[in-house]
């Protein structure tokens, strides 16, 4: 899924840290003036001023581009930026209390100390946080994987442009040289991973989030680029090569190049932030509930099927990333081995497995649907440990269900669109009567529909529908 236009939320982490340390400065100033036994947040005047401080800080960041090129700033420029930013906040607050005729009720000492301490604290905070980010960028932690498509004679200049930039917000996955077969060779220190004819297959089997198309975009390559887009990969095309048929186009800077980016769906940074914050909130609540469920389910599971309470399995996440997904164990210990023998009973057409009255479920010998494993699955209690995956960032609350490795290895190119977003605990397929869907291609169509029409409102609808489905015990076996 595309990342949308770059905006002030690109550095939302600095905004959050600044707010935290400005709050600490405000508390420290109040404690210095009024004593450590006084809680300034309990005094209505200071509570109101504190809330206004937060709003003012956000507005100044929005209007003043406070974090533009923040990673490139040296010590002096950063100090100047911090001084201006915090002085503007103090100035607006002073103007507010003057206009509202409240100056008499506030301590000048608190204002002066807050200003001084906020400059010191935020300067140190920004210096430290920039070191963390720079270190992560150098190591490539959490950055998308970028594949570069270009010509042999142009590749060195592309790589040199990347090298000269202080920080590139991506990991270089490799090169594709389209005018020569150089597969396996290296240019500079970067490996040529495939040739033009093998691009699609390489994307199907490897982790690639974005493609920089730094080559001519003619009729012979349009089909390849369209395939990339509908696999869920964001494609950045050099400005000289632009087609009106490409969906969701927007102009941005990537690795020093001005490009037109196109993707099956574009998500703005503020939408990404809200989705991640909602995942973190849900993850914290879900992990707490999982702890309570563990106390209840663990003795029952262990008694009926000796072994671990939790079941972990390698699943395939966004754009082919492998992660361990967790569940409460509802099946016997050798379920994965038995699955091979049961494939002839698979009720799904395609790259998924589903079987009614699965003999691998704990307690199935008591009769159809009477085992503890059936109860855990019917009530979807087995899914709760995945809130830990959500909290870690492997999964999202709403998305597409992650395939197993053997399912993923059977994927065709058109199926990889399911992996263009983070996998979810629930999704459109789950609330669309999944027991009635026996064709994997229908699952893919539902997932593609969700991705193309994604919105926070749609996520909320799916969450509410999921609650309804779980309470009615529909769709899970």
C-alpha positions as CSV (number, residue, x, y, z in Angstrom):
1,X,0.0,0.0,0.0
2,X,1.4,3.4,-1.0
3,X,2.6,5.8,1.7
4,X,0.9,9.0,0.4
5,X,2.3,12.4,0.3
6,X,5.0,13.4,2.7
7,X,3.7,15.9,5.3
8,X,4.4,17.2,8.8
9,X,3.5,13.8,10.3
10,X,6.6,12.3,8.8
11,X,8.4,13.2,12.1
12,X,5.5,12.6,14.4
13,X,7.9,10.8,16.8
14,X,9.7,14.1,17.4
15,X,6.4,15.8,18.0
16,X,5.5,13.3,20.7
17,X,8.9,13.4,22.4
18,X,8.9,17.2,22.3
19,X,5.5,17.3,24.0
20,X,6.6,14.9,26.7
21,X,9.7,16.9,27.5
22,X,7.9,20.2,27.4
23,X,5.4,18.7,29.8
24,X,8.3,17.6,32.0
25,X,9.7,21.1,31.9
26,X,6.3,22.6,32.9
27,X,6.0,20.2,35.8
28,X,9.5,20.9,37.0
29,X,8.9,24.6,36.9
30,X,5.7,24.3,38.8
31,X,7.4,22.0,41.4
32,X,10.2,24.6,41.7
33,X,7.8,27.5,42.3
34,X,5.1,25.8,44.3
35,X,6.9,22.9,45.9
36,X,7.0,19.2,45.1
37,X,3.9,18.5,47.2
38,X,1.7,20.6,44.8
39,X,0.2,18.8,41.8
40,X,-0.2,21.5,39.1
41,X,-2.4,19.3,37.0
42,X,-5.0,19.5,39.8
43,X,-5.3,23.2,39.6
44,X,-7.9,24.3,37.0
45,X,-5.9,27.3,35.7
46,X,-2.8,25.2,35.1
47,X,-4.8,22.3,33.6
48,X,-6.3,24.6,31.1
49,X,-2.9,26.2,30.3
50,X,-1.4,22.8,29.9
51,X,-4.0,21.7,27.3
52,X,-3.5,25.0,25.4
53,X,0.3,24.4,25.4
54,X,-0.2,21.0,23.7
55,X,-2.5,22.6,21.0
56,X,-0.1,25.5,20.5
57,X,2.8,23.1,20.0
58,X,1.0,21.1,17.4
59,X,-0.1,24.2,15.5
60,X,3.4,25.7,15.5
61,X,4.8,22.4,14.2
62,X,2.1,22.4,11.4
63,X,2.6,26.0,10.4
64,X,6.4,26.5,11.0
65,X,7.7,23.2,9.5
66,X,9.7,22.7,12.7
67,X,11.0,19.3,11.7
68,X,12.0,19.9,8.1
69,X,15.4,18.4,7.5
70,X,15.8,17.7,11.2
71,X,18.1,14.7,10.7
72,X,20.5,16.8,8.7
73,X,20.8,19.6,11.2
74,X,24.1,20.2,13.1
75,X,24.4,21.2,16.8
76,X,24.1,25.0,16.2
77,X,21.2,24.8,13.7
78,X,19.3,22.4,16.0
79,X,19.8,24.8,19.0
80,X,18.5,27.7,16.9
81,X,15.4,25.6,15.8
82,X,14.7,24.6,19.4
83,X,15.1,28.2,20.6
84,X,12.7,29.5,18.0
85,X,10.2,26.7,18.5
86,X,10.0,27.0,22.3
87,X,10.0,30.8,22.2
88,X,7.0,30.8,19.9
89,X,5.1,28.5,22.2
90,X,5.9,30.7,25.2
91,X,5.0,33.9,23.2
92,X,1.6,32.5,22.2
93,X,0.9,31.4,25.8
94,X,1.7,34.8,27.2
95,X,-0.5,36.4,24.5
96,X,-3.3,34.1,25.5
97,X,-3.2,34.9,29.3
98,X,-2.9,38.6,28.4
99,X,-5.9,38.7,26.1
100,X,-8.0,36.6,28.6
101,X,-6.8,38.8,31.5
102,X,-5.5,35.9,33.5
103,X,-1.9,37.1,33.9
104,X,-2.4,38.0,37.6
105,X,-3.1,34.3,38.4
106,X,0.0,32.8,36.9
107,X,3.6,32.8,38.3
108,X,6.1,34.6,36.1
109,X,8.7,32.2,37.6
110,X,6.8,29.2,36.2
111,X,6.8,30.8,32.7
112,X,10.5,31.7,32.6
113,X,11.6,28.3,34.1
114,X,9.3,26.4,31.7
115,X,10.9,28.3,28.7
116,X,14.5,27.7,29.9
117,X,14.0,24.0,30.9
118,X,12.0,23.2,27.7
119,X,14.8,24.5,25.6
120,X,17.4,22.4,27.5
121,X,15.2,19.3,27.7
122,X,14.0,19.3,24.0
123,X,17.5,20.1,22.7
124,X,19.0,17.1,24.6
125,X,16.0,14.9,23.6
126,X,16.2,15.7,19.9
127,X,20.0,15.1,20.0
128,X,19.5,11.7,21.6
129,X,16.6,10.7,19.4
130,X,18.4,11.7,16.2
131,X,21.2,9.4,17.2
132,X,18.8,6.5,17.7
133,X,17.1,7.2,14.3
134,X,20.4,7.6,12.5
135,X,21.7,4.3,13.9
136,X,18.5,2.5,12.9
137,X,18.7,4.0,9.4
138,X,22.3,2.9,9.0
139,X,21.3,-0.6,10.1
140,X,18.1,-0.5,8.0
141,X,15.9,-1.4,10.9
142,X,12.2,-1.1,10.0
143,X,12.9,0.5,6.6
144,X,11.1,-0.8,3.4
145,X,13.0,-2.8,0.8
146,X,13.6,-1.0,-2.5
147,X,14.4,-2.7,-5.8
148,X,15.9,-0.5,-8.4
149,X,15.2,-1.1,-12.1
150,X,17.5,0.7,-14.5
151,X,20.1,0.4,-17.3
152,X,23.6,-0.9,-17.0
153,X,25.3,2.4,-17.9
154,X,23.0,4.4,-15.6
155,X,23.2,2.1,-12.6
156,X,26.5,3.5,-11.2
157,X,25.1,7.1,-11.2
158,X,21.9,5.9,-9.4
159,X,23.9,4.1,-6.7
160,X,26.3,7.1,-6.4
161,X,23.3,9.4,-5.8
162,X,22.1,7.1,-3.0
163,X,25.6,7.0,-1.5
164,X,25.9,10.8,-1.4
165,X,22.7,11.2,0.5
166,X,23.2,11.3,4.3
167,X,20.1,9.1,4.9
168,X,18.0,7.0,2.6
169,X,14.7,5.9,4.0
170,X,14.9,2.4,2.5
171,X,17.0,-0.7,2.3
172,X,18.4,-1.4,-1.2
173,X,17.1,-4.9,-2.1
174,X,19.1,-5.1,-5.3
175,X,19.3,-4.0,-8.9
176,X,17.5,-5.2,-12.0
177,X,19.3,-4.3,-15.2
178,X,16.8,-4.4,-18.1
179,X,19.1,-3.9,-21.1
180,X,21.7,-6.7,-20.3
181,X,21.6,-10.1,-18.6
182,X,23.8,-9.3,-15.5
183,X,22.1,-11.6,-13.0
184,X,24.4,-12.5,-10.2
185,X,27.0,-9.8,-10.9
186,X,27.6,-6.7,-8.8
187,X,27.7,-3.0,-9.6
188,X,29.6,-1.2,-6.9
189,X,28.6,-3.3,-3.8
190,X,25.0,-3.9,-5.0
191,X,24.0,-7.2,-6.5
192,X,22.0,-7.6,-9.7
193,X,19.3,-9.9,-8.6
194,X,17.5,-10.7,-11.9
195,X,17.0,-9.6,-15.4
196,X,13.9,-8.0,-17.1
197,X,12.2,-11.3,-17.8
198,X,12.4,-12.4,-14.2
199,X,11.2,-9.3,-12.4
200,X,7.7,-10.6,-11.7
201,X,8.9,-14.0,-10.4
202,X,11.5,-12.3,-8.2
203,X,8.9,-10.0,-6.6
204,X,6.6,-13.0,-6.0
205,X,9.3,-14.9,-4.0
206,X,11.2,-12.1,-2.2
207,X,10.5,-9.3,0.2
208,X,10.2,-6.1,-1.8
209,X,8.0,-3.1,-0.7
210,X,8.8,-0.5,-3.3
211,X,10.4,-0.3,-6.8
212,X,12.3,2.6,-8.2
213,X,11.8,2.5,-12.0
214,X,14.7,4.6,-13.3
215,X,14.4,3.6,-16.9
216,X,12.3,4.3,-19.9
217,X,8.6,3.5,-19.4
218,X,7.3,2.3,-22.7
219,X,4.6,-0.1,-23.9
220,X,6.7,-3.2,-23.4
221,X,7.2,-2.4,-19.7
222,X,3.7,-1.1,-18.8
223,X,2.4,-4.6,-18.2
224,X,5.3,-5.3,-15.7
225,X,4.6,-2.1,-13.8
226,X,0.9,-2.7,-13.7
227,X,1.6,-6.2,-12.3
228,X,3.8,-4.7,-9.6
229,X,1.1,-2.3,-8.6
230,X,-1.6,-5.0,-8.3
231,X,0.8,-7.2,-6.3
232,X,0.6,-4.3,-3.8
233,X,4.1,-2.9,-4.4
234,X,4.6,0.9,-4.6
235,X,6.3,1.9,-7.8
236,X,8.3,5.1,-8.1
237,X,8.6,6.2,-11.8
238,X,11.1,8.8,-13.0
239,X,9.3,12.0,-14.0
240,X,10.2,11.5,-17.7
241,X,8.2,8.3,-18.0
242,X,4.6,8.8,-17.0
243,X,1.4,7.0,-18.0
244,X,-2.2,8.3,-17.4
245,X,-3.2,4.7,-16.7
246,X,-1.3,4.5,-13.4
247,X,-3.6,4.7,-10.3
248,X,-3.2,6.9,-7.3
249,X,-0.2,9.0,-8.6
250,X,1.6,11.6,-6.5
251,X,5.0,13.3,-6.8
252,X,7.6,12.8,-4.1
253,X,11.4,12.6,-3.5
254,X,13.0,9.1,-3.2
255,X,16.7,8.7,-2.8
256,X,17.4,12.1,-4.3
257,X,15.2,11.5,-7.3
258,X,11.9,13.3,-8.1
259,X,9.5,10.5,-9.0
260,X,5.8,9.8,-9.6
261,X,4.7,7.1,-7.2
262,X,1.8,4.8,-8.0
263,X,0.2,2.1,-5.8
264,X,-3.0,0.1,-5.6
265,X,-4.0,2.3,-2.7
266,X,-2.3,5.2,-1.0
267,X,-2.4,5.8,2.7
268,X,-1.6,9.2,4.1
269,X,0.9,9.4,7.0
270,X,-1.7,10.6,9.4
271,X,-3.9,7.6,8.5
272,X,-0.9,5.3,9.1
273,X,-0.3,6.9,12.5
274,X,-4.0,6.6,13.6
275,X,-4.1,3.0,12.4
276,X,-0.9,2.1,14.3
277,X,-2.1,4.0,17.5
278,X,-5.4,2.1,17.4
279,X,-3.4,-1.2,17.0
280,X,-1.2,-0.3,20.0
281,X,-4.3,0.5,22.1
282,X,-6.1,-2.7,21.0
283,X,-2.9,-4.7,21.5
284,X,-2.4,-3.6,25.1
285,X,-6.1,-4.4,26.0
286,X,-5.9,-7.7,24.1
287,X,-2.7,-8.8,25.8
288,X,-4.2,-8.1,29.2
289,X,-7.3,-10.2,28.3
290,X,-5.0,-12.9,27.0
291,X,-3.4,-13.1,30.4
292,X,-6.8,-13.7,32.1
293,X,-7.7,-16.3,29.5
294,X,-4.4,-18.1,30.1
295,X,-5.3,-18.6,33.7
296,X,-8.6,-20.2,32.7
297,X,-7.6,-22.2,29.5
298,X,-4.1,-23.3,30.4
299,X,-5.1,-26.1,32.9
300,X,-7.9,-27.4,30.6
301,X,-5.7,-27.5,27.5
302,X,-2.8,-29.2,29.4
303,X,-5.1,-31.8,31.0
304,X,-6.7,-32.8,27.7
305,X,-3.6,-32.6,25.6
306,X,-0.2,-32.4,27.4
307,X,2.1,-29.9,25.8
308,X,2.5,-26.1,25.5
309,X,-0.6,-23.9,26.0
310,X,0.5,-21.6,23.2
311,X,1.0,-22.6,19.6
312,X,3.4,-20.7,17.4
313,X,3.7,-21.0,13.6
314,X,5.7,-19.2,11.0
315,X,3.4,-17.1,8.8
316,X,4.0,-14.8,5.9
317,X,3.3,-11.1,6.5
318,X,3.6,-7.8,4.6
319,X,5.3,-8.3,1.2
320,X,6.7,-11.7,2.2
321,X,8.2,-11.0,5.7
322,X,8.2,-14.1,7.9
323,X,7.0,-13.8,11.5
324,X,5.8,-16.1,14.3
325,X,2.1,-16.0,14.9
326,X,0.7,-17.1,18.3
327,X,-2.5,-18.8,19.3
328,X,-3.9,-20.8,22.2
329,X,-3.4,-24.4,21.1
330,X,-6.6,-26.0,20.1
331,X,-5.1,-28.9,18.2
332,X,-3.0,-31.9,19.0
333,X,0.8,-31.6,19.2
334,X,1.4,-33.2,15.8
335,X,-1.3,-31.3,13.9
336,X,1.1,-29.9,11.2
337,X,2.3,-33.5,10.4
338,X,-1.3,-34.8,10.2
339,X,-2.3,-32.0,7.9
340,X,-0.3,-33.6,5.0
341,X,-2.4,-36.8,5.4
342,X,-5.6,-34.8,5.5
343,X,-5.1,-32.7,2.4
344,X,-7.4,-35.0,0.4
345,X,-10.2,-33.8,2.6
346,X,-9.5,-30.1,2.1
347,X,-12.8,-28.2,1.5
348,X,-11.0,-25.2,0.1
349,X,-10.2,-24.8,-3.6
350,X,-6.8,-23.2,-3.8
351,X,-4.0,-22.3,-1.4
352,X,-5.8,-22.6,2.0
353,X,-6.8,-25.6,4.1
354,X,-10.1,-26.0,5.9
355,X,-11.8,-29.2,7.0
356,X,-15.1,-29.8,8.8
357,X,-14.8,-32.0,11.9
358,X,-11.1,-31.8,11.8
359,X,-9.7,-34.8,13.7
360,X,-6.7,-32.9,14.9
361,X,-8.8,-30.7,17.3
362,X,-8.3,-31.4,21.0
363,X,-11.3,-33.4,22.4
364,X,-12.8,-34.2,19.0
365,X,-13.1,-37.9,20.2
366,X,-16.0,-36.7,22.5
367,X,-18.2,-36.1,19.4
368,X,-18.7,-33.5,16.7
369,X,-18.0,-30.0,18.0
370,X,-17.9,-31.2,21.6
371,X,-14.1,-30.9,22.3
372,X,-12.5,-28.0,24.2
373,X,-10.6,-27.3,21.0
374,X,-13.9,-26.8,19.2
375,X,-15.1,-24.4,21.9
376,X,-11.9,-22.4,21.8
377,X,-12.1,-22.1,18.0
378,X,-15.9,-21.5,17.8
379,X,-15.6,-18.6,20.3
380,X,-12.4,-17.4,18.6
381,X,-10.5,-17.5,22.0
382,X,-7.6,-19.1,20.2
383,X,-6.9,-15.9,18.4
384,X,-6.3,-13.7,21.4
385,X,-2.5,-14.3,21.7
386,X,-2.2,-12.6,18.3
387,X,-2.7,-9.3,20.1
388,X,0.9,-9.7,21.0
389,X,1.7,-9.9,17.3
390,X,-0.3,-6.7,16.9
391,X,1.5,-4.9,19.7
392,X,4.9,-6.0,18.2
393,X,3.9,-4.6,14.8
394,X,3.9,-8.0,12.9
395,X,0.1,-7.7,12.4
396,X,-2.7,-5.1,12.5
397,X,-6.1,-5.4,14.1
398,X,-7.7,-5.4,10.6
399,X,-6.1,-6.7,7.5
400,X,-5.8,-9.9,5.5
401,X,-5.2,-13.3,7.1
402,X,-1.5,-14.3,6.9
403,X,-0.8,-17.5,4.9
404,X,1.4,-20.4,6.1
405,X,4.7,-20.9,4.3
406,X,3.4,-23.9,2.3
407,X,0.4,-21.9,1.2
408,X,2.6,-18.9,0.3
409,X,4.9,-21.1,-1.8
410,X,2.0,-22.0,-4.0
411,X,0.9,-18.4,-4.6
412,X,0.6,-17.1,-8.1
413,X,1.6,-13.5,-8.9
414,X,-2.0,-12.2,-8.6
415,X,-2.3,-13.7,-5.1
416,X,0.5,-11.5,-3.6
417,X,-1.8,-8.5,-3.4
418,X,-3.0,-10.0,-0.2
419,X,0.4,-9.3,1.3
420,X,0.6,-5.6,0.3
421,X,-0.6,-4.6,3.8
422,X,0.1,-6.0,7.3
423,X,-1.9,-9.1,8.0
424,X,-4.8,-8.7,10.4
425,X,-6.5,-10.4,13.3
426,X,-9.8,-9.9,11.5
427,X,-10.7,-8.7,8.0
428,X,-13.4,-8.5,5.3
429,X,-13.2,-12.2,4.6
430,X,-13.8,-13.2,8.2
431,X,-16.9,-11.1,8.5
432,X,-18.3,-12.1,5.1
433,X,-19.3,-15.7,6.1
434,X,-15.9,-17.4,5.6
435,X,-17.4,-20.9,6.2
436,X,-19.5,-20.4,3.1
437,X,-16.4,-19.4,1.0
438,X,-14.7,-22.5,-0.3
439,X,-12.7,-21.0,-3.2
440,X,-9.4,-19.2,-2.5
441,X,-9.9,-16.9,-5.5
442,X,-13.0,-15.5,-3.7
443,X,-10.9,-14.8,-0.6
444,X,-8.3,-13.0,-2.8
445,X,-11.1,-10.9,-4.4
446,X,-12.4,-9.9,-0.9
447,X,-8.9,-9.0,0.2
448,X,-8.3,-7.0,-2.9
449,X,-11.6,-5.1,-2.4
450,X,-10.6,-4.3,1.2
451,X,-7.1,-3.0,0.1
452,X,-8.4,-0.9,-2.8
453,X,-11.2,0.7,-0.7
454,X,-9.3,0.9,2.6
455,X,-10.3,3.6,5.1
456,X,-10.4,4.0,8.8
457,X,-14.1,4.1,8.6
458,X,-14.1,0.7,6.8
459,X,-11.8,-0.7,9.5
460,X,-14.2,0.4,12.2
461,X,-17.1,-1.3,10.4
462,X,-15.2,-4.6,10.1
463,X,-14.3,-4.4,13.9
464,X,-17.9,-3.9,14.8
465,X,-19.0,-6.7,12.5
466,X,-16.3,-9.0,13.9
467,X,-17.7,-8.4,17.5
468,X,-21.2,-9.3,16.2
469,X,-19.9,-12.4,14.4
470,X,-17.9,-13.6,17.4
471,X,-20.8,-13.1,19.9
472,X,-23.1,-15.0,17.5
473,X,-20.4,-17.7,17.1
474,X,-20.5,-17.5,13.4
475,X,-17.8,-18.3,10.9
476,X,-15.3,-20.2,13.0
477,X,-14.9,-23.9,13.4
